[in-house]
Structure formats: structure tokens, C-alpha cells
Amino acid sequence: MPANRTDVSIIIADVRNRRARGVFGHRDEEIGRMRNSTIGLAAALALAVPQPASARSEKSWDDASSIGRDALVAAALGLPAIQGDWHGDLQAGESMAGALAITAGLKEAIPEWRPDHSNRKSFPSGHTSTSFAAAATLQNRYGWRVGIPAQLVAAFVGLSRVEARKHHWYDVVAGAAIGATSGLLLTSKHDASVRILPWGGTDGAGMVLSTRF
């Protein structure tokens, strides 16, 4: 009989242990799931946030800045051509060429390293000077409805150059000043009903033009 009591006690203890494991094991399993979900969410957020030190992120910003600049150049030259405003086309070309000439001269006179140390042509920003020259000539020629959206795209280009580690912030400010001055001084007013709707992001930038003849 004592042996039987011991067996019964062992069986009861085993049942209790299994029940406890069932209850607490379920809780541990839930905690494990929550921990894994939290880790997964943190990893997803880390991947979703742009990493300035990442080569892929810098390349994306670099590409976006080039797309934004090219879109502004196309708008500054294409919009007058669409309307047959060849004088405006000439002024836009002169504005951007002037900004590029000044920028190139300063790059040679002040050989500053780029943030990524790719070369010593950081000051001032050529992308930014060209973009602001295009935006300024559009604004001065066709008014604020065209100018403000174009200026926003130009500002995006400047930001992209900093994020791509191609320029310091003061390189961009200097480029913007050169471009804006060139565009405003070399462009005259023209009456036309024109609007520009800009779009932009890390994957690219551009604009939609609308005009009434």
C-alpha cells in the first residue's frame, strides 16, 4: 500500500505539473509571439527609414536630384517652345548657361572636397544652380503660378544633393543664389496662362505643365 500511495502521489504531481505547463506554456508562447512581432516591427521600421550612410540611399537621392534638375531644364526650355515664345527660350538658355559658367569658375577657384570625398568640386552645387536658374526664369517669365512650384522642385534638388552627400549645405545655398540671380537678371516678363504641378520623392521628381493658348 505505501508503494501505491507513492505512485498515486507521483501521478497527481505529474498531472499538476502538466496543467501548470499547459497554462504557463501557453503564456510563454504568447509572450514569445509578442516578442518576435516586436522585433519584426522594429526591423521593418529600421528598413523603412532612409539611412543616410547607406550607399543605396545616397544613390537614390543622387538620382532624384538629377531627375529634378533635368525636369526643370526641360520645362524652362520646353514651355516657351510650346507657346512659340522663342525669346523666352533664348533667355532661359542664357540664364542657365550663365549660372553654369559662374559655378564652373568657382569650382576651379575653390577646390573643396565633396562630403563623400569623390572629388574636390563641391563648391558650389551645379545641380542646384542650374535648377534655381531654370525655376527663376520660369517665375520671372510666366509668374508665380509657374514659379512657386518650380522653386519647390529646385529646393528638392538642393536637399537631395545634401542627402546624397555630394554637397555641404552651404554649397547648395551658394548654388541657389547663383541660379536665382542669373534667372531673374536675364529673364523678362511674358504674359501667358501657364501652371506647373510638381511632384517629388526619393525615387525621382518632376512636374506636369499646363498652358492655355
Helices and strands as residue ranges (DSSP letters): H 2-48, H 55-82, H 86-109, H 126-142, H 144-163, H 169-185, E 193-201, E 204-212
